[in-house]
Amino acid sequence: MNKLLAEFIGTALLIVLGDGVVANVVLNKSKGHNSGWMVIATGWGLAVALSVYCVGGFSGGHLNPAVTIAMATIGKFAWTDVPGYIAAQMAGAFVGAIIVWLAYLPHWRETPDAGAKLGAFCTTPAVLNPIANLITEIIGTFVLVLGGLAILTPANLSPDHGLNTGLGPLLVGLLVLGIGVSLGGPTGYAINPARDLGPRLAHALLPIAGKGGSDWSYAWVPIVGPILGGVAAALFYRACWPA
């Protein structure tokens, strides 16, 4: 499989399962309505694990511009490939959001809360404070990128530690679950610019009954925060972990 197609498919699958679990919890008359934050965090963790398992062997399974930029920053990925990866990730996230919209088609009209509909596509802060929200996204993505790099560090991949048996994507999924449970409350933990911006664009363009605005004034936070956090984590990893 072409690596750009892999990033497109993997990111689309990530959003189908990730935004899908949010829609299941927040939309009226869904079987999972009001099932809570643990369901959302668990769904996102499994979404990451499954998506990376599906395409990681073809593209590395970045599925996230912050990861792609972070890897390029420390020389683990070619800068010339960054634009193509980000474009594929954005397109995949957009298409994935459309699939979620189709999967829950009758439920948008049954849900009067415009904020809940927006939340099924992209992140919204629990308390709007752009600087504090930015800091939260930086911290969450720092943990994501540092944890991902550490899980896959050569020392852990040695035969003595067993991570070369295919557990890497599962452990990254558990990492995302941990971030959601511990750090997801303030902002909904985008920790991925494509995960937020692609579905936000879909929300703006799709004919969703009573959807309200797409909150573009906040959209820069889940773009800038994850990029800053990812780059900081990659530089920290390079300084502290063995080559």
N, C-alpha and C positions, 0 to 999 in steps of 0.2 A: 504494500500500500504506500502511495506517495505520502511523505511526511506532512505536507500541508493538508491533504485530505484527512489524514489521521487526526491532526489538531482540530479540524472542523468537526469531524464526527465525534471525537471525544468531548469537546466542549459542548456540542449540542446535547449529547447524552447527559453530561453533567447538569445542564440546565433543566432538561426534561425531568430528571429525578430530583434535583435540588429545588427548583421552583415548584415542581409538582408536589412535593411534600408540604411546602408552604401553602399552596392553593388548597390542598386537602384539609389543612388545619384551619385556615381563615375564612374559606368560602362557605356560605350558608348551605345547608342541606347536603353537604358532603358527609360521607360516612366517618371521616376523621375530624369533623368540625369540633373545635375547642379541645383537641387532644393534647395541646400544650407544647412547650418549648423543647422538651426532651425528644419528642417525636420529630420536630423540625431538625434539631441538631443531629440526631441519629440518622435521619434521612440524608442530610448533606454529607455526613461522614461516609455512608455507604455509597452515595453518588460519586464521590471522589475516588473511592477505592475501585469501584466497578469501571469507571471511565478510564482510569489509569491502566487497569488490567487489560482493557480492550485495545488501547492504542499505544501504550508505553513502549512496546517493542518496535514500533515504527517511527515514532517521533520523539520519544522520551517522555511523553505524557505531561507536557507543561500545563496546557489548558488554562493558562493564566499569564497575561502580559507581565505582571510583576515578577513571576518566576522566570520568564524568558529574559527580561532585562537584567534581573539579578544574576542569572547564569552567565550572560554575556559580560557583565561587569567584572567578573573574576576569571574570565577566559575559558569557561566551560561550555561556551556556545558562541558561534560566530555572529558578530554584529551584522554581517550581510544578510543573515537569515532572520533577523529580528522582525523587520517589517512584514514579511510574509507570514510568519507565525502569528503576529498580532492580528493581522487581517483575517486569517483563518479562524482564530479564536473569537473575534468579534462577530464574524458571520455565523459561526456555530452557535454562539450564545443567542443571537437574534432568532435564528431558526428554532432553536430549542424552546424559546419563549413562545413562539407561535404554536408549537406542538402542545405546550401546556394549555394555552388558550383553547385549542381545539378539544383537548381531553376533558376540560371542565366547562365546555360551551354553555350548558344550561344554567350553570351556577353563578355566572357573572350577573345575570339579571335578577337572580334570587338574593343577591347580596347588596344591600343599599349602601353599605359603608365604602366610600370611595378610597379611603386610606387602606382598607383591607385589600381591595383590588390592586392598588399600587404595590402593596407589600408582597403580593404573590409574584410580582415581577422583579422588583429591585429593593434595595435596602432603604429604610427610613430610620432616623434616630429616635430613640425613646425620649430624649430631651435634646432639643435642638440647641446646640452650642458648637458652631463649626470648628473652632480650635480644639475643644475637648474631643469632638467626634473625630477630627483628623488624628489626634494623638492615639485614640483607641484603635483606629485602623492601622496606624504605623506599628503599634505594639502587636496587634493580632497577626499582621503579615510578617513581622520580624520573627515571631514564634513559628509561623508556618514555614518560612523559607529556611530558617536555621534548623528547625526540626527535620524538615525534609532532607536537607543536606547531611545532617548528622546521621539520620537513619541509614542513608546510602553511602556513608563514608567508607573508604576502603577497609578500615579496621573492622567495621561491623559486617562487611561483606565477606570477610575471610571465612574459610570452612569451619573455624572454631566457633563462630557466632551464628551461623546458620541462616543469615538473611539472604543468602544467595539461592535459597530454595523457593523464592517467589513470594515472600511475605512483605516485601517492600511496599507495594501499593496498598495492602491491607493496613499496614502500620501508618502510612500517610493518611488513610481514611480515618483511623482512630485519632491521629493528631488533629485532624479537622474537627472531629467530634469533641475532643478536649478543648479546642479553641472556642467552639460554639458554647459549650457548657460554662467555661470559665470567663471568657472575654466577649461573648456575643451579645450580652444584654444591652449595652449602650447604643450600638449602631446596627445590630443585625449581622455583624461581621461579614462584610463584603469580601475582604482580603483578596480581591480579584477584580481588576477594572472591567474585564470583559463580562464577568458574571453580573455586574451591575449595569453597565452602560448598554450592552446589547439588549437585554430585556427591557430596560427603560425606554429605548427607542421603539421596541415592539409595542409597549404600552401606549406610547404616544401615537402610533400609527394605526393600531388595530381598532376596529369598531366595537368597543366594549361599552355596554350600556351603563350610563351614569359613572363613568370612570374618573372624572375630575382631572386635575392637572398631573403632570409627570414629575413635578418638583425639580425642575432643572437648576434652581438656585443651589440645591444641595449636591448635585451630581458630580461636582469636582472633587468632593471629599473622598468618595470611594474609588477615585482614579488616582489622585495624588498620594493619598495616605498609603495604599498598598505598594506603590512604586518606591516611595521613600523607605518604607519598612523593609521591603524585599532587598533593596540595594544595601541598606545598612546591615542586614542579617548576613548577606553574602560576604561583605567585607569583614565582618566579625568572624565568620566561619573561616575565611582564608587566613586570618591572623592567628586563630586559636587552635584549629584542627589540623591534624597531620595531612600532608598531601597524599 
